[in-house]
């Protein structure tokens, strides 16, 4: 608390937070954390089932790996208690309202330069990949990193309309993703329609299912809404599994037609892309083409989202997120507001699903499980609900980090040649969520630019909006 103009942001002597370190409490917390970690990781990491030369299933133990994991958690707990927590308390005691707004303004200025740089890097990413990895290695980087990350960025921006702007917790978002994928696969094989014709049609069908989901949940909020949307996602997945005559069940749908470049296929035949343009055949051409297709779709999602946010419907979404009762009192039709959020968010998931089916050439229900929905929701929450830049950063770290684990031979040198880091991606994913919630509980980007302002546009700190959303 500041006193007068002379003291400025100085804190009264009696108001400063105690900075002493409680060693006994820190050691006790570290011990409890280590015991809990040991109990959780013992069946997951301490034991491993393997098959011997007689094809018998045996149980192996991995005590050293378990010990290293528990030791790392205990060390992190001690660092948190003795270093991070006192520093955070001291920083919070010295922090004022003006400091928070200045920090928000600095982050806004930083974001202003980051966005053009990120767009330029995204457009030149295939060039950089070819330059540093060569023609053969660039296929892996463009496909596994570029295309895969952009798909989740697009899904995150679509779900951001429902969760970040309208405040409707949707745990079944992957169902619309599946509707778009299966719509493209079935219609392209049955009627022979092209990718460019089925792309908007898949979005329309997904939006229709979004409206169907929206009607039964108009009166639900919070946890109840999350449970119903979760059930909807599971219903769609079970329908895909059991409707074998149409969807193929667990076998899925294969030989899905691939998109063409203005009618020119990316094949090795004489009418293929490479032969027509006098180039040597390479699968890299199709990969680069798919990369720019998903990049354009993701940018379209971002453009539409930003434009809608500034329109009356976008302001109605934000009003609904802050307080539904006050939203009704203002005369806003909450029915149409909720249905529009579900429909538009589902439409972009349908676009992404149709692209996913065209890219893979094969789809099955295993690609549309609840884990995918949880991943997309986590991207939106960790990035900062309502923040397009935060969602993109979270998707890059979570999806790109998971893919990069496959390239880390250093971990194999530490834990053994049989250690597969990708098997522990969900463990690392959960640990990253815990760290982000401790460090930035409102997401990576916790400030936003208001859609309506008086005289001057200013950044709004996250604590001035409900639950830090926006």
C-alpha positions, 0 to 999 in steps of 0.5 A: 500500500502506497502513502502519499505522493512522496512515498510512491510505491514504497510499502509501510514497514509493517505491511511487508511480507515475512521473507523467512524460510521455514526449513522444517516445513520445506523438508516435510513437504519434500518428504511427503512429495517424494512418498506420493511420487514413489507411490504413483510412479512405482507401478508406472515406472518401477515395473515393466512387463517384457517378453522373454525368448520363450514368449513368456510375459515376465515382470522386470524392475527398474529401480534406478529409473524410479529413484532418479524420477523421485529424486528429481521431484524431491529436488524440485520441491526443495527448490520451490520451498527455499528459492522460488516461494520466498522470491515470489512472496517478495515480488508480490509484496513489492508489486503495485497496480501500476507495475502490473499495468506497465508489465501488461503494456510491455507484453502487449508491445512485445506481442506486436513485434512477435506476430509479424515475425511468427508469420514470416517464420511460418511462411518460410519454415519449409525453406528453412527445413530444406536448407538445414535438413536437406530434401530427405530430412525436410519431409519429417520436419515439415510433416511431423512438426509444421503440419502437426502443430498447425492442425492443433493450433487451428483446433485450439483457435476453434475451441477458443471461441467456445471456451475462451470467448463464450466461457462454455467448457467443452470436453467433447470437441474432438467429436466435431473433428471426427465428424469432419474427417469421416464426412470427407472420407465417406463422401470422397469415396462414395461420390468422388467429390474433390477435397476443395468441395468437401472442405466447406461441406465438412465444416457445415456438417460439423457445425450442424452437429454443434447446434445439435449438441448446443440445444440439450445443454442450453441450461447447463453450466460449469461441470454439468456442461463439461460432463454432457459434452464429454458424453457427446464425444464418447457417443460419437466415438462409439458410433464410429466403432459400432456402425461397421457397415458405414465407418468400418469400425476399428478397421477405419477407412483407408485409401482416402483420396488426397488433395490435388494442386488444381487437379494435378495429383502428386504422383510419380505418373506422367500426369503428376506434379513433378512430371508436368513441371519438369521436376524430379519426383519427390514426396516433399512437394506434396508435404509442402503443399499440405503445409501451406494448405493447413497454414492458410486454414489456420490463418483463416480461423484466426482472421474470422475469430478476431473479426467476430470478436469485434462484432456484436456476437463476439461481445455477446460471447464475452458478456455470456462468459462474464455473467450469464444472468447479467447477460440475460438482463441486458436483453441478449439472447443467450440461446442464439449466443450459445448455439452460435459459439458451438456451431462456429467452433465446431465448423473449424474443427470440421475443417481441420478434420477433413484436412486430417483425413486428406493428409493421412489417407486413413482414419479410425476411431483411435484418432479421436479419443478423449485424450485428443479433446483433453489435449486441445482443452489444455492448449487453450487453458495453458495458453490463456483463454481468449488469447490467440497468441497464447494458444499458438505458443502452447500448441507449439510447446506441447505438440512440438515438444512431444515430437521433439522427444523422439529425437532426444538420444541424450535421454537414452544415454542417461536411462538406457538404450531401451528407454523410449521418451515418447512413452512418458509424454503424458507424464511430462504433459501433466508435469508441464500443466502443474508447472504452468498452473503454479507459475502462470495460473491464468495461462501464458498470455494473461492480458488481452486487448478490449474489444470496446474502449473509451477514448483510448485503447489500453491493455486489461490485466487478467485479474480484472476479468472473471477467473482471469479469462480473456 
